[in-house]
Amino acid sequence: MLGGMLTFFFLVIFGLPLAPSIILAILISTIVGITFERLAIRPLKNAKPIRLIIITIGASIFMRGAAMLIWGKDTHALPAFSGNDPLYIAQATILPQHLWIFAITILIIIASRLFFNHSIIGKAMRACAYNAQVASLVGIDVKIMVMLSFAVSAAIGSMAGIIIAPLTMTSYDVGIMLGLKGFCAVIIGGMSSGLGTVLGGLLLGLLEALGAGFISASYKDAIAFIILLLILFFRPEGLFKKKETERV
Protein backbone atom coordinates (compact mmCIF):
# COMPACT_ATOMS: atom_id res chain seq x y z
CA MET A 1 0.00 0.00 0.00
CA LEU A 2 2.74 2.46 0.95
CA GLY A 3 4.68 1.74 -2.23
CA GLY A 4 1.72 2.43 -4.50
CA MET A 5 0.39 5.44 -2.61
CA LEU A 6 3.79 7.09 -2.18
CA THR A 7 4.60 6.62 -5.87
CA PHE A 8 1.27 8.22 -6.79
CA PHE A 9 1.98 11.06 -4.34
CA PHE A 10 5.41 11.89 -5.80
CA LEU A 11 4.31 11.31 -9.39
CA VAL A 12 1.06 13.28 -9.41
CA ILE A 13 1.34 15.77 -6.56
CA PHE A 14 5.04 16.68 -6.92
CA GLY A 15 5.23 15.97 -10.65
CA LEU A 16 8.39 13.88 -10.43
CA PRO A 17 9.24 11.37 -13.18
CA LEU A 18 8.22 7.76 -12.66
CA ALA A 19 11.67 6.34 -11.85
CA PRO A 20 12.56 8.84 -9.06
CA SER A 21 9.04 8.46 -7.64
CA ILE A 22 9.48 4.69 -7.41
CA ILE A 23 12.92 5.00 -5.78
CA LEU A 24 11.67 7.52 -3.19
CA ALA A 25 8.61 5.38 -2.44
CA ILE A 26 10.76 2.29 -1.83
CA LEU A 27 13.20 4.23 0.37
CA ILE A 28 10.45 5.73 2.53
CA SER A 29 8.66 2.38 2.84
CA THR A 30 11.94 0.78 3.92
CA ILE A 31 12.45 3.48 6.56
CA VAL A 32 8.91 2.85 7.82
CA GLY A 33 9.69 -0.87 8.11
CA ILE A 34 12.89 -0.17 10.06
CA THR A 35 11.12 2.32 12.33
CA PHE A 36 8.38 -0.20 13.06
CA GLU A 37 10.96 -2.82 14.04
CA ARG A 38 12.85 -0.41 16.30
CA LEU A 39 9.78 0.99 18.07
CA ALA A 40 7.37 -1.94 18.19
CA ILE A 41 9.24 -5.23 17.81
CA ARG A 42 12.66 -4.71 19.40
CA PRO A 43 11.36 -3.59 22.85
CA LEU A 44 9.54 -6.92 23.18
CA LYS A 45 12.18 -9.39 24.31
CA ASN A 46 11.26 -13.08 24.04
CA ALA A 47 7.66 -12.19 23.19
CA LYS A 48 5.26 -14.93 22.22
CA PRO A 49 4.26 -15.09 18.53
CA ILE A 50 0.65 -14.18 19.30
CA ARG A 51 1.78 -10.87 20.84
CA LEU A 52 3.89 -10.08 17.78
CA ILE A 53 0.95 -10.89 15.50
CA ILE A 54 -1.35 -8.58 17.47
CA ILE A 55 1.24 -5.79 17.30
CA THR A 56 1.67 -6.12 13.54
CA ILE A 57 -2.12 -6.08 13.06
CA GLY A 58 -2.31 -2.94 15.20
CA ALA A 59 0.48 -1.32 13.17
CA SER A 60 -1.38 -2.20 9.97
CA ILE A 61 -4.54 -0.51 11.25
CA PHE A 62 -2.52 2.56 12.26
CA MET A 63 -0.83 2.79 8.82
CA ARG A 64 -4.15 2.46 7.00
CA GLY A 65 -5.67 5.17 9.18
CA ALA A 66 -2.72 7.50 8.60
CA ALA A 67 -2.84 6.86 4.84
CA MET A 68 -6.58 7.58 4.79
CA LEU A 69 -6.06 10.90 6.60
CA ILE A 70 -3.21 11.92 4.29
CA TRP A 71 -4.49 10.75 0.89
CA GLY A 72 -8.21 10.22 1.47
CA LYS A 73 -10.39 7.24 0.58
CA ASP A 74 -10.19 7.63 -3.21
CA THR A 75 -8.72 4.92 -5.39
CA HIS A 76 -5.81 5.98 -7.57
CA ALA A 77 -4.14 4.43 -10.61
CA LEU A 78 -0.51 4.70 -11.64
CA PRO A 79 0.37 4.98 -15.33
CA ALA A 80 1.59 1.79 -16.95
CA PHE A 81 5.36 1.58 -17.29
CA SER A 82 5.27 1.19 -21.11
CA GLY A 83 1.79 2.06 -22.29
CA ASN A 84 -1.57 0.29 -22.29
CA ASP A 85 -1.61 -1.08 -25.82
CA PRO A 86 -2.22 -4.84 -25.55
CA LEU A 87 0.17 -7.39 -26.99
CA TYR A 88 -1.11 -10.37 -28.98
CA ILE A 89 0.72 -13.64 -28.38
CA ALA A 90 -0.61 -16.88 -29.90
CA GLN A 91 -4.17 -15.50 -30.14
CA ALA A 92 -3.99 -14.38 -26.52
CA THR A 93 -3.99 -10.79 -25.28
CA ILE A 94 -1.65 -9.53 -22.58
CA LEU A 95 -0.88 -6.06 -21.31
CA PRO A 96 2.74 -4.85 -21.23
CA GLN A 97 2.41 -4.23 -17.48
CA HIS A 98 1.92 -7.97 -16.95
CA LEU A 99 5.31 -8.55 -18.56
CA TRP A 100 6.85 -5.91 -16.31
CA ILE A 101 5.37 -7.64 -13.25
CA PHE A 102 6.65 -11.02 -14.38
CA ALA A 103 10.15 -9.74 -15.21
CA ILE A 104 10.58 -7.72 -12.00
CA THR A 105 9.27 -10.63 -9.93
CA ILE A 106 11.79 -13.01 -11.51
CA LEU A 107 14.62 -10.53 -10.86
CA ILE A 108 13.58 -10.15 -7.21
CA ILE A 109 13.43 -13.93 -6.77
CA ILE A 110 16.89 -14.41 -8.31
CA ALA A 111 18.38 -11.53 -6.31
CA SER A 112 16.85 -12.85 -3.06
CA ARG A 113 18.18 -16.35 -3.68
CA LEU A 114 21.68 -15.05 -4.42
CA PHE A 115 21.57 -12.76 -1.39
CA PHE A 116 20.43 -15.37 1.12
CA ASN A 117 22.57 -18.23 -0.22
CA HIS A 118 25.81 -16.54 -1.28
CA SER A 119 26.30 -13.40 0.82
CA ILE A 120 27.60 -13.19 4.38
CA ILE A 121 24.71 -11.03 5.54
CA GLY A 122 22.15 -13.29 3.88
CA LYS A 123 23.63 -16.39 5.51
CA ALA A 124 23.68 -14.60 8.87
CA MET A 125 20.00 -13.73 8.49
CA ARG A 126 19.18 -17.36 7.70
CA ALA A 127 21.15 -18.47 10.75
CA CYS A 128 19.19 -16.09 12.97
CA ALA A 129 15.91 -17.33 11.52
CA TYR A 130 16.91 -20.93 12.23
CA ASN A 131 18.25 -20.40 15.75
CA ALA A 132 18.79 -16.87 17.05
CA GLN A 133 20.50 -17.98 20.26
CA VAL A 134 23.12 -20.11 18.52
CA ALA A 135 23.65 -17.37 15.93
CA SER A 136 24.40 -14.85 18.68
CA LEU A 137 26.89 -17.27 20.26
CA VAL A 138 28.97 -17.35 17.07
CA GLY A 139 29.12 -13.54 16.90
CA ILE A 140 26.14 -12.60 14.75
CA ASP A 141 24.31 -9.46 15.86
CA VAL A 142 20.75 -10.77 15.95
CA LYS A 143 19.20 -7.32 16.44
CA ILE A 144 20.83 -5.99 13.29
CA MET A 145 19.73 -9.05 11.31
CA VAL A 146 16.13 -8.65 12.49
CA MET A 147 16.18 -4.98 11.50
CA LEU A 148 17.56 -5.89 8.06
CA SER A 149 14.83 -8.48 7.62
CA PHE A 150 12.19 -5.80 8.19
CA ALA A 151 13.99 -3.47 5.77
CA VAL A 152 14.18 -6.11 3.03
CA SER A 153 10.54 -7.09 3.57
CA ALA A 154 9.37 -3.48 3.39
CA ALA A 155 11.38 -2.79 0.23
CA ILE A 156 10.12 -5.89 -1.58
CA GLY A 157 6.55 -5.29 -0.41
CA SER A 158 6.58 -1.68 -1.60
CA MET A 159 7.98 -2.74 -4.97
CA ALA A 160 5.17 -5.29 -5.31
CA GLY A 161 2.59 -2.62 -4.57
CA ILE A 162 4.13 -0.33 -7.19
CA ILE A 163 4.25 -2.79 -10.09
CA ILE A 164 0.64 -3.95 -9.65
CA ALA A 165 -0.84 -0.48 -9.06
CA PRO A 166 -1.27 0.26 -12.80
CA LEU A 167 -3.53 -2.81 -13.04
CA THR A 168 -5.31 -3.12 -9.69
CA MET A 169 -5.04 0.55 -8.68
CA THR A 170 -4.08 1.59 -5.17
CA SER A 171 -5.77 3.04 -2.11
CA TYR A 172 -5.28 3.28 1.63
CA ASP A 173 -6.67 -0.23 2.27
CA VAL A 174 -5.32 -2.13 -0.72
CA GLY A 175 -2.79 -4.00 1.41
CA ILE A 176 -5.37 -6.09 3.30
CA MET A 177 -6.41 -8.41 0.46
CA LEU A 178 -2.90 -8.58 -0.99
CA GLY A 179 -1.49 -9.54 2.40
CA LEU A 180 -4.08 -12.27 2.89
CA LYS A 181 -3.44 -13.70 -0.56
CA GLY A 182 0.28 -13.59 0.08
CA PHE A 183 -0.25 -15.49 3.31
CA CYS A 184 -2.34 -18.03 1.40
CA ALA A 185 0.50 -18.48 -1.11
CA VAL A 186 2.96 -19.05 1.76
CA ILE A 187 0.69 -21.70 3.29
CA ILE A 188 0.26 -23.46 -0.06
CA GLY A 189 4.00 -23.52 -0.75
CA GLY A 190 5.17 -24.36 2.74
CA MET A 191 6.29 -21.89 5.39
CA SER A 192 10.03 -22.53 5.04
CA SER A 193 10.32 -22.91 1.27
CA GLY A 194 11.01 -19.82 -0.83
CA LEU A 195 10.59 -21.60 -4.16
CA GLY A 196 7.49 -23.34 -2.81
CA THR A 197 5.98 -19.98 -1.94
CA VAL A 198 6.57 -18.75 -5.50
CA LEU A 199 4.92 -21.87 -6.91
CA GLY A 200 2.09 -21.48 -4.41
CA GLY A 201 1.50 -17.91 -5.58
CA LEU A 202 1.45 -18.99 -9.24
CA LEU A 203 -0.95 -21.82 -8.45
CA LEU A 204 -3.21 -19.49 -6.48
CA GLY A 205 -3.27 -16.95 -9.31
CA LEU A 206 -4.05 -19.66 -11.87
CA LEU A 207 -6.91 -21.08 -9.79
CA GLU A 208 -8.33 -17.60 -9.21
CA ALA A 209 -8.25 -16.85 -12.94
CA LEU A 210 -9.90 -20.18 -13.78
CA GLY A 211 -12.52 -19.65 -11.09
CA ALA A 212 -13.32 -16.16 -12.35
CA GLY A 213 -13.60 -17.45 -15.92
CA PHE A 214 -15.59 -20.63 -15.37
CA ILE A 215 -17.63 -19.75 -12.27
CA SER A 216 -17.94 -16.02 -11.61
CA ALA A 217 -15.63 -13.07 -11.12
CA SER A 218 -17.57 -12.25 -7.95
CA TYR A 219 -16.04 -15.30 -6.26
CA LYS A 220 -12.46 -14.56 -7.31
CA ASP A 221 -11.29 -13.38 -3.90
CA ALA A 222 -13.22 -16.09 -2.07
CA ILE A 223 -11.36 -18.81 -3.98
CA ALA A 224 -8.11 -17.93 -2.18
CA PHE A 225 -9.67 -18.48 1.23
CA ILE A 226 -11.39 -21.71 0.19
CA ILE A 227 -8.03 -23.04 -0.99
CA LEU A 228 -6.40 -21.86 2.25
CA LEU A 229 -8.95 -23.72 4.38
CA LEU A 230 -8.55 -26.91 2.33
CA ILE A 231 -4.76 -26.78 2.65
CA LEU A 232 -4.93 -26.19 6.40
CA PHE A 233 -7.34 -29.11 6.82
CA PHE A 234 -5.67 -31.73 4.64
CA ARG A 235 -2.01 -30.70 4.28
CA PRO A 236 -1.02 -28.01 6.79
CA GLU A 237 2.70 -28.36 5.93
CA GLY A 238 1.97 -27.12 2.38
CA LEU A 239 1.81 -28.75 -1.03
CA PHE A 240 5.50 -28.36 -1.89
CA LYS A 241 7.10 -29.24 1.42
CA LYS A 242 8.09 -32.75 2.42
CA LYS A 243 6.74 -34.09 5.66
CA GLU A 244 9.30 -34.06 8.47
CA THR A 245 9.70 -36.30 11.48
CA GLU A 246 11.06 -35.11 14.79
CA ARG A 247 12.45 -37.25 17.57
CA VAL A 248 11.29 -36.18 21.01
N, C-alpha and C positions, 0 to 999 in steps of 0.2 A: 504494500500500500504506500509506504513512504517513498519507495523508488519511483513509482508512477506519479504520485501527486507532486513530489518535489521536481521531477523533470517537467511536468506541466507548468509548475509555478515559474521555474527559471525560463522556460521556453516561451510561454505566452505573456506572463506578467512583466518579466525583465527583458524579453526579446532576445535572449541569447541564442546562438546556434544550437543545433541538436546535440552535437558531440560534447561541448562544454557543459550543457545542461545535464547530460547523462553522468558525466564525471563528477560534477558537484553533487548530484543526487546520491550517487553511490558513496561518496565521501561522507556526506552528512548522515546518511543511514548507518554507515559503519561507526561513526562517532556516537550515534544514539545507542547502538548495540553495546559498545564499550561502556558507555555511561550507565546503561541498565545493569550490566554485570558488576560494575564497581559499587553502585548504590543499593542494588536490590539483592544480588546473589552473593557477593563476597562477604557481606556482614553475617550471613547465615552459615555458621560453621557446623558441619556434620548434620545438616538439615535432612529430614526425611523427604523422599521424592514428592509426596503429596503436598508438602508445604511449598516446594519449588514450583510445582504445577499451579497451585493457587496463586502464587506471586506472579508467574508469567501471564496467567489469565487476567489478573488485575492490571498488570502493565499494558496488556493489549487493550483493555477497556479504556484505560487512561489515554493511550495513544490515539485511539479512535475518537474519543471525545475532544482531544486537542486538535486533531485534524479537522473535525467537523466545525469547531469554532473558528479555525483559521481559514479554511477553504470552503466551508458551507457543505450542504448536502447534495449539491449538483453532481452529476456524473460527467466526467470529462474524457475526451479522446485525444491521444497523441497522434501526430501524423505518422504514416507508415515510413519506414526507413528508406524505401526505394520505390515509392508510388503504390497506387492501388489497382493498376491494370493487371488482370488475372493472367496467369500463365497456363497454357494448355499442354498437358503431358499425357500421351496415350489416351486421348479422349476424356481425360480428367482435368478438372480446373483446380488450380491452387494459387493462392495469393503469394506475392513475393515475401510478405512478412512471415508467412509460415516457414519459408526457407531460411530467413534470418533466425527465427526461433530455433529451428533444428540445428543450424550451423553453430550458433552461440552456445547452445546446450551441449553439443558434442565437444566444443573447445573447453567449456567449463569442466566437463567430466574428465577429459584427458588431463587438464591442468591439475585438477584435484587429485587424480590418481598419481601423477608424477610428484606432486607436493607431499602427499602423505606417505608414499612408498620410497622416495629417493632423496628427500631433504632431511636434514638434521631436525629442524623444527617440526616437520610433519611427523617424523618418527617419535619425537618426544610427545607430541600431542596424542598419538595413538597409545603410547605407553601410559600416559595419564588416564586415558579413557579406560584402559584395561585394568590398571591397578594404580591409583593415585599415590597410595602410601609407599609402595615399592619404588615408584618413579621418583618420589621425593628423596628416598634413601640413596639413590644413585646420582643425585645432584641436579635433578630436573626441577625447575621452579614451577610448581603446579599452578600457582595463582596466575602467573604470566600465560601459561598454556590455556587455562580456562578463559582468560580475557581474549586471547587470540582466537579461540574457538567461537566466541560470540562475535568478534569482528568479522571473521570469515563468513559466518552464517548470515550476518546482516548484509554484507556486501553481495553475496550470492542471491539472497532473497530479494534485495532491492533490484538487482539486475534482472531477475525473473519478472518482477512486477513491471519493469520498464519495457521489456521486449514483447510482453503480451498486451500491454495497454492499447496499442493501435487496433487490436482485434476485439478485446473484451471490454475496453474502456476502463477507467479507474475512478474511484471515489473513496470516501473516508472509511467505508466498511468493506472494501473489496477483499481485504486479507482474510476474512473469516472463512469463506467457502474455499479459497485457495489453500489455506492452512489445513482445513479438514481433508481436502482431497490429497494433499501432500502426505498427511498422516496415514491416509488409506493406502497410498502407494508404498509407504514404508512398511506397513503391516503385511501387505501382499508380498513384498520382496524379501521380508525378513529383516529384523531390526538391526542386525550387525553386518549386513551385506550391502555395500555400495552399488555394485552392479545389479544385485537383485532388486534394489529400490528403483533403479532406472528401468529395468524390465517391468517391474510392477506398475510404474507410472505409464509406460507405453501400453501395457495390457488394460489398465483402467481407462485410458483415453480411447482405445479401440472399442472396448465394451460400451462406453458412453455413447460413442458415435453410432455404433450399431443399434443400441437401444433407442436413440433419438430417431434413427432412420426407419426402423422396423416397428417400433411401438409408438412412441410419441415424444416430441421434444420437451414436453412438460415434465416428463419423468427423468430427464437427463441427469439432474443433480441427485435424485433419489437413488439412481443405480449405484453410485459410489458407496452409499451407506448400506445398501443391500449386500453388495459384495463384501464390504467390511465385516458385517455381521456374520456372513457365511464363513469367511476366513477365520474369524475369531472362534466360531463354534467348532469347525471341523479340522482346521489346521492352524492353530494359533502361532506356530513358529514361522509361518509364511510359506509361500509356494516354492520359493527358490532356495530355501535353507534346509540343509540336512538335519535330521533329528540327532540330538546329542544325548549321551548318557553321562551321568555324573555319579561318582562313587561317594557315598556319605560315610 
